[in-house]
């Protein structure tokens, strides 16, 4: 766990190079992209925030959702996004197969999941190819990392203490959170270039789905907030460990011999106290204590007077009168 905390969510870059995040909210009709730039020791900047239609509605005939066609669209979209935004971190919204706990898997869900898988495959292939190319000093450091982000965790981050919400209520809460960010209430963010125009017309009727734009922005800013919180947590843990180490150094350390001597002394003291308690509790001592207390109470000078207060009397042996003449008679017969 400690190792996971020490791993930053945004890989370290030179101070002069801002970290660029590309956040993708999945969709076929309304796929949202949000490019977040994080300069060193400054507030985040959003310089691009728009929607992309992967497959438009067909007017002439039925739509085709063949994997071969989707593969070409996925490669074209990811390649152009890398060339345009040059991100260091790419976040892709994780899709689920069932919505609302339903048993059936909708065909539209399968198509979006297929597109998500193709995005990961294309980005992994391009990343491996990029590592084989020589590093350009102007554009270094090169490379990017791709993460699959759970939409549930993003919702828990921005929509807190709201209880159990329906899908419609969740969308409404996320749009409201995006509005507060644009107004500067929740997080300080700068909107520059095309993103400023998109923020001004956000949630205007006729401008498309606002929840997709809100999801992409909240996902990118949420990843940045997790990174900052993790760094602060690691810093506090390391400071606490340093304080504990300093306290241990200040405490006097006893050597092994001193510890053994101290243990022997305490054991001897215990044995002496136990012997004294045994002697005090013996019968002779108890009698002596009782005698002493009696002498003090009665003001008697002799111990014998306490033990034998009355003179001893000899027991008289009784001889029956009838036994004497019988004894004389026996003597006469023997004579």
FENDAUR-V307682 format. One record per helix or strand of 2 or more residues. SS is the DSSP state (alpha for helix, beta for strand). FROM is the first residue (numbers start at 0). LEN is the number of residues. If there is no record, write none. Layout:
SS;FROM;LEN
SS;FROM;LEN
//
This chain:
alpha;1;5
beta;18;7
beta;30;8
beta;43;9
alpha;66;19
beta;88;5
alpha;106;26
beta;144;5
alpha;150;8
alpha;166;17
beta;188;3
alpha;193;7
alpha;209;41
alpha;255;25
alpha;282;16
alpha;302;5
alpha;320;14
//
